[in-house]
Amino acid sequence: MMSSQIIPSLSAAELADIDAEISHAPYKAAVAIDALKIVQSYRGWVSDESLKAIAQHLEMSPAELDGIATFYNLIFRQPVGEQVILLCNSVTCWIKGYEQIREQISQHLGVGLGETTTDKAYTFLPVTCLGACDKAPVMMVGDELHEHIDRNDLTQIFRSREQAQ
């Protein structure tokens, strides 16, 4: 049975989306990742307050849900920029030029790994694997996977994104 009670820190839209997922699950906690992703899609990240509200709605402890949230590197527990750049730092990407790509991105954005640009446009994060080792080096910008990237690709990627804004 879905709760019609509105938890103050989750919007009606967030609750409706989470409840839609719950309707397809064997029990509420089974949609923990989906619920985190839903709230993140509305807010850009999952705050402590949001996490507690999600946990309450899913009838889980906040500690249980935080364990799930912090395990997955695509759930952001701190504010991030409008676009998140995930640069793969796996062994394969290291061999194929990770360090040079990292340096060029840092120079272009003016931030290091784990930092957000002052205009809040980008957050630059390392990620252990993007599942495309045969196409290394790889990175994601938002939802777009970029494969076999080199210096010229980076210039084009940033140019096209800046023109789109």
Disulfide bonds with the S-S distance in Angstrom:
none
